[in-house]
């Protein structure tokens, strides 16, 4: 781990270019950290979409989590919206994981398979 001096010595603002990214040090207009993180996430996927029911940490309310979808962030938002509308429930998209409220695993599985994804049911 870098020393505290090294961690705090990076450029964060310049009067010529404005704010700078703390990760790469480039101006925010030229920063590519988000693009590189998205490419890394897509490269680590194995092509199998996993559908799982979870209740842990949700006060007993069950949600369906969908992970491993090999789509960029914008297309993932569109897919999440489509699934929420088709299921008639709420949900969200957090860090590449789609969460759909309720327990409609079978419907979600058929919808994802009709979109052309290889789907695997995991968990309880």
C-alpha positions, 0 to 999 in steps of 0.5 A: 500500500502506498504511503499517505503522502503518495495517496494525497499528493495527486493533482485534483484541480488545475486552473487550466483544465479544471478537475482531474480524476483521482485514479488516472490523474487525467482531466475529467473530460479525458478520463477513461476509467469508467470505460476501462472498468466496463471493459474489464467487467465484460471480459470477466464474464463467462457468457452464462446469465445467473438468476437467483432468489435472495432474501438476505439483508432485505428484511425478509423481502425476496428479490431476484438477482440477475448477474453475468449479463454480457451487455454494456451498462446502457443496454443493461439499463434497457434490459432491466427496464424491460424485465421490470415492465414485463414482470409488473414489479419494481427493481434496480440496477446496481454495479452490473446486477439487475434486481427485480422485486418478488419471485418470478424466476420462471418468467424472467428465465423465459424472457432472458432466453427469448432475448438469446441468453444462456440462463442458469438458475442458481441458489434457493 
